[in-house]
Amino acid sequence: IPAARPTPMLAGHVLLDEMVLTGFRTVHRGDTDLPPHSMAEITAAVEMFDDAGWLSAPSTFHAAPPPPTDVSIHQVRGLQHTYERLSYESGYEPHPEEPGRERWLSYAGNRDSTAWILRHDEPRPWLVCVHGAQMGRPTIDLTILRARWLHHELGLNVAFPVLPLHGPRRPGAPKGTSFPGPDVLDNIHGAAQSVWDVRRLLAWIRTEDPGAAVGMTGVSLGGYVSSLVAGLEPDLACAILGVPVVDLVDLMESHTPPDLKDRWLGALEPARTISQVVSPLAMQPLVPLDRRFVYAGLADRIIHPRRQIARLWEHWSRPEIHWYEGGHTLFFRSNTSARFLHAALVRSELTVVPENYV
């Protein structure tokens, strides 16, 4: 990891990250405590996951979903973007007898999958763009993830899936429920459903546009989901991870207030054990090495560069990586990251617009 040069701009990025963390800890302070049912569920899951063989072969935890049926598509004309809203029943369910299954299935608003789509009239390559935590709204996703640039200027069809318990999939969840959040089994189900939903979206794209190349990119939580999908889908044109989360248990441990950490101590190791089934570090990427890309902020205060991103980079056999001078929250303001993303798309043969265009 290169050394960061102290500059006023870098200080501003760090300050904003710290403000976001402080605000989160203040607003969600009561929601970061370990739920009362967690220890019993985690203990039961360790035994069940081991008996099922999922801990030794995490990819077997994830069933391949069928293409979606009864798909609803509506055109939406917004102030900034005209796009299609794609929706269909998710169909995801945790395994029978899996701890926390009934609670997860009780989140009624989470049962339908949603995606924002921008596509051309003629066949084009596709890029699936996975948003970060606290996103999942079209006005946010399409702006921050550069929909207009990717679609209109680079000539791609682009799809933006909404992750579980985000945006329109949030209503109906009890107060304090989130993904990611303090409930370890909810995090596992949220990650598993994210992978299931994205793979169903990939299946829909391949049904709609047979033979089209399809790549993936994701930021923060979306980078985590993209890295999991890259370990399960053999036909992706590329996997481009931006400021990716790698380890949800480590993330929760890092950002839990100090006076609450003692309640987590007994749960951390078994939580790490069962979280192997949704860990990109426990699966080998199926995307070729020259089609794997990572970009990250040198001064990221939310996703620790060494504890998170460097571990994935090593596990992925050190693919091409770009360290920009900035933090986590303002990743989309980095021009060098945009150039890196563009270069990755050119090298993955998803766009023919030359790299020096940006």
C-alpha positions in Angstrom: 0.0 0.0 0.0 1.6 3.3 -1.0 2.1 6.1 1.5 -0.6 8.8 1.4 0.7 12.3 0.9 -0.9 14.7 3.4 -2.9 17.3 1.5 -5.9 19.5 2.3 -8.0 17.4 0.0 -7.0 14.2 1.7 -7.7 15.7 5.1 -11.2 16.6 3.8 -11.8 13.0 2.7 -10.7 11.7 6.1 -12.8 14.2 8.0 -15.9 13.3 6.0 -15.4 9.6 6.6 -15.0 10.3 10.3 -18.2 12.4 10.3 -20.1 9.6 8.7 -18.8 7.1 11.2 -19.7 9.4 14.1 -23.1 10.0 12.8 -23.7 6.3 12.3 -22.6 5.5 15.8 -24.8 8.2 17.3 -27.9 7.4 15.3 -27.6 3.6 15.5 -25.9 3.2 18.9 -28.7 1.0 20.3 -28.7 -1.0 17.0 -25.0 -2.1 17.2 -25.4 -4.3 20.3 -25.4 -8.1 19.8 -29.1 -9.2 19.6 -30.2 -11.5 22.5 -30.9 -14.4 20.2 -27.6 -14.3 18.4 -25.4 -16.5 20.5 -27.8 -19.4 20.4 -28.2 -19.0 16.6 -24.5 -18.7 16.0 -23.7 -21.8 18.1 -26.4 -23.8 16.3 -25.2 -22.6 12.9 -21.6 -23.7 13.6 -22.8 -27.3 14.0 -25.2 -27.2 11.1 -22.8 -25.6 8.6 -20.1 -28.0 9.6 -22.3 -31.1 9.3 -23.6 -29.9 5.9 -20.0 -29.5 4.6 -20.5 -25.8 3.8 -17.5 -24.7 6.0 -15.1 -26.8 4.0 -16.7 -26.0 0.7 -18.4 -22.6 1.0 -19.5 -22.5 -2.7 -21.9 -25.4 -2.0 -23.8 -23.1 0.4 -25.0 -21.2 -2.7 -27.5 -22.9 -5.0 -27.6 -21.7 -8.6 -30.9 -19.8 -9.1 -33.2 -20.2 -12.1 -33.9 -17.3 -14.4 -36.7 -15.1 -13.1 -40.3 -15.5 -14.3 -43.2 -13.1 -14.2 -40.8 -10.1 -14.7 -42.4 -6.7 -14.5 -40.7 -3.8 -16.5 -41.9 -0.2 -16.3 -40.2 2.8 -17.9 -39.5 5.7 -15.4 -38.8 9.2 -16.6 -36.9 11.0 -13.9 -35.4 14.5 -13.7 -31.9 13.2 -14.5 -32.4 9.7 -15.9 -34.9 7.7 -17.9 -34.6 4.1 -17.0 -36.5 0.9 -16.7 -37.6 -0.5 -13.4 -37.3 -4.3 -13.4 -39.0 -6.3 -10.6 -39.8 -10.0 -9.9 -40.1 -12.3 -7.0 -36.7 -13.0 -5.5 -37.4 -16.6 -4.7 -34.6 -16.8 -2.2 -35.0 -18.8 1.0 -32.5 -19.8 3.6 -31.9 -23.5 3.9 -34.5 -25.5 5.8 -33.7 -25.5 9.6 -31.1 -22.8 9.1 -31.0 -20.6 12.2 -32.7 -17.2 11.7 -34.6 -18.5 8.6 -38.1 -17.6 9.8 -37.0 -14.1 10.9 -35.4 -13.4 7.5 -38.5 -14.6 5.6 -40.7 -12.3 7.8 -39.2 -9.2 6.1 -42.0 -8.8 3.7 -40.6 -5.9 1.6 -37.5 -7.9 0.9 -39.3 -10.7 -1.1 -39.2 -8.9 -4.4 -36.1 -8.1 -6.4 -35.7 -4.8 -8.1 -33.2 -3.4 -10.6 -32.7 -0.1 -12.5 -31.9 -0.8 -16.2 -30.5 1.4 -19.0 -30.1 -0.4 -22.3 -29.7 0.4 -26.0 -32.0 -0.7 -28.8 -29.2 -2.8 -30.4 -27.1 -5.5 -28.7 -24.4 -4.2 -26.5 -22.2 -5.6 -23.7 -23.6 -5.4 -20.2 -22.2 -4.1 -16.9 -24.0 -5.0 -13.6 -23.3 -2.3 -11.1 -23.9 -3.1 -7.4 -24.4 -0.3 -4.9 -23.1 0.2 -1.4 -24.7 0.3 2.0 -27.5 2.9 2.6 -28.0 3.2 -1.2 -30.6 1.4 -3.4 -32.5 4.5 -4.6 -32.4 5.3 -8.3 -31.5 9.0 -7.8 -28.5 8.0 -5.7 -27.4 4.8 -7.5 -27.6 6.1 -11.1 -25.7 9.3 -10.1 -23.0 7.9 -7.9 -22.3 4.8 -10.0 -22.0 7.0 -13.2 -25.0 5.6 -15.1 -25.1 8.3 -17.8 -21.3 8.0 -18.5 -21.4 4.2 -18.7 -24.5 4.1 -20.8 -24.4 7.1 -23.1 -20.7 7.7 -23.4 -19.1 4.3 -23.1 -22.0 2.6 -24.9 -22.9 -0.1 -22.3 -26.2 -1.6 -21.2 -26.1 -1.2 -17.4 -28.1 -2.8 -14.7 -28.3 -1.7 -11.0 -29.7 -4.4 -8.7 -31.1 -3.3 -5.4 -29.6 -5.3 -2.5 -31.7 -6.8 0.3 -33.2 -4.4 2.9 -32.2 -1.4 0.8 -34.4 1.2 -1.0 -37.8 -0.3 -2.0 -36.9 -3.6 -0.3 -36.7 -1.9 3.1 -40.3 -1.4 4.2 -41.7 -4.0 6.5 -38.4 -4.6 8.4 -38.5 -4.0 12.1 -36.7 -0.9 13.5 -33.0 -1.5 13.9 -32.9 -4.2 11.2 -30.3 -3.7 8.5 -27.9 -5.4 6.1 -25.2 -5.3 7.1 -25.9 -5.0 10.8 -25.2 -6.5 14.2 -27.3 -9.7 13.6 -24.8 -12.3 12.3 -27.3 -14.7 10.7 -29.2 -11.8 9.1 -25.8 -10.7 7.6 -25.3 -14.3 6.2 -28.8 -14.4 4.8 -28.4 -10.9 3.4 -25.2 -11.8 1.6 -26.6 -15.1 0.4 -29.7 -13.4 -1.0 -27.6 -10.6 -2.6 -25.6 -13.3 -4.4 -28.8 -15.2 -5.4 -30.5 -12.0 -6.7 -27.5 -10.8 -8.7 -27.1 -14.2 -10.3 -30.9 -14.2 -11.2 -30.3 -10.8 -12.8 -27.4 -12.2 -14.7 -29.6 -15.1 -15.9 -32.3 -12.6 -17.0 -29.7 -10.6 -19.0 -28.4 -13.8 -20.7 -32.0 -14.8 -21.6 -32.8 -11.3 -23.0 -29.5 -10.9 -24.8 -27.9 -14.3 -25.5 -24.2 -14.1 -26.3 -23.7 -10.7 -24.9 -20.6 -10.2 -22.7 -21.5 -9.3 -19.1 -19.2 -7.8 -16.5 -19.6 -6.8 -12.9 -18.6 -3.9 -10.8 -19.5 -2.9 -7.2 -18.6 -0.4 -4.6 -18.2 -0.9 -0.8 -20.9 -3.5 0.1 -21.5 -3.9 -3.6 -17.8 -4.7 -4.0 -18.2 -7.5 -1.4 -21.2 -8.9 -3.2 -19.4 -8.7 -6.6 -16.4 -10.6 -5.2 -18.7 -13.4 -4.0 -20.5 -13.6 -7.4 -17.1 -13.7 -9.1 -16.4 -16.9 -7.1 -19.5 -18.6 -8.4 -20.1 -17.3 -11.9 -17.6 -18.7 -14.5 -18.6 -16.5 -17.5 -18.2 -13.0 -16.3 -16.2 -10.7 -18.6 -14.6 -8.9 -15.6 -15.0 -8.1 -11.9 -14.1 -4.5 -10.9 -14.2 -3.9 -7.2 -14.3 -0.4 -5.7 -13.5 0.2 -2.1 -14.7 -3.3 -1.3 -15.8 -4.7 2.0 -14.2 -8.1 2.5 -15.0 -9.2 6.1 -18.4 -8.2 7.6 -17.5 -9.6 11.1 -14.2 -7.5 11.1 -16.2 -4.5 9.9 -18.7 -4.8 12.7 -15.9 -5.4 15.3 -14.1 -2.3 14.0 -17.1 0.1 14.2 -18.8 -1.2 17.4 -18.5 1.4 20.2 -15.8 0.4 22.7 -18.2 0.0 25.7 -20.3 -2.5 23.7 -17.4 -4.7 22.4 -17.2 -6.8 25.6 -20.7 -8.3 24.7 -19.3 -9.3 21.3 -16.2 -11.1 22.5 -17.7 -14.6 22.9 -19.4 -14.4 19.6 -16.6 -13.2 17.4 -14.8 -16.4 16.7 -17.9 -18.6 16.0 -19.3 -15.7 13.9 -16.1 -15.7 11.8 -16.4 -19.5 11.4 -19.9 -19.5 10.0 -19.3 -16.4 8.0 -16.9 -18.4 5.8 -19.9 -19.4 3.7 -20.2 -15.8 2.6 -16.5 -14.9 2.5 -14.8 -14.0 -0.8 -11.6 -15.1 1.0 -12.9 -18.7 1.3 -13.7 -19.0 -2.5 -11.5 -18.9 -5.5 -12.4 -16.3 -8.1 -13.6 -17.8 -11.4 -12.8 -14.6 -13.4 -9.4 -14.8 -15.1 -6.6 -12.8 -13.4 -6.3 -10.3 -16.2 -10.0 -9.5 -15.8 -9.9 -8.8 -12.0 -9.5 -5.2 -10.9 -9.6 -3.4 -7.6 -9.5 0.3 -6.7 -9.4 1.7 -3.1 -8.7 4.8 -1.1 -5.4 5.3 0.7 -7.1 7.2 3.5 -10.3 5.1 3.8 -11.5 5.3 7.4 -14.5 3.0 6.9 -13.0 0.0 5.0 -9.5 -0.5 6.5 -7.1 -0.7 3.5 -4.8 -3.3 5.1 -7.3 -5.3 7.2 -9.9 -5.5 4.4 -8.8 -4.6 0.8 -5.2 -5.9 0.9 -6.4 -9.3 2.1 -8.7 -9.7 -0.9 -6.0 -8.4 -3.3 -3.6 -11.1 -2.0 -6.2 -13.8 -2.2 -7.1 -12.8 -5.7 -3.4 -13.3 -6.7 -2.6 -9.6 -6.8 -4.6 -8.3 -9.7 -4.2 -4.8 -11.0 -5.0 -2.3 -8.3 -5.3 1.4 -8.1 -4.9 3.3 -4.9 -6.4 6.8 -5.2 -5.6 9.6 -2.8 -8.8 9.8 -0.9 -11.2 8.2 1.6 -14.3 6.0 1.3 -17.3 8.2 1.2 -16.1 10.4 -1.8 -14.8 7.5 -4.0 -17.1 8.8 -6.8 -15.2 12.1 -6.8 -11.9 10.5 -7.8 -11.1 11.1 -11.4 -8.2 8.7 -11.3 -10.6 5.9 -10.2 -12.9 6.8 -13.1 -10.0 6.4 -15.5 -9.0 3.1 -13.9 -12.6 1.8 -14.3 -12.6 2.9 -17.9 -9.3 1.2 -18.6 -10.5 -2.0 -17.0 -13.6 -2.0 -19.2 -11.5 -1.5 -22.3 -9.1 -4.3 -21.3 -12.1 -6.5 -20.6 -13.4 -5.7 -24.1 -16.7 -4.3 -22.9 -16.2 -0.9 -24.5 -14.3 0.3 -27.6 -14.2 3.9 -26.4 -10.4 4.6 -26.1 -8.9 4.9 -22.6 -7.6 8.5 -23.2 -11.3 9.6 -23.6 -11.6 10.2 -19.8 
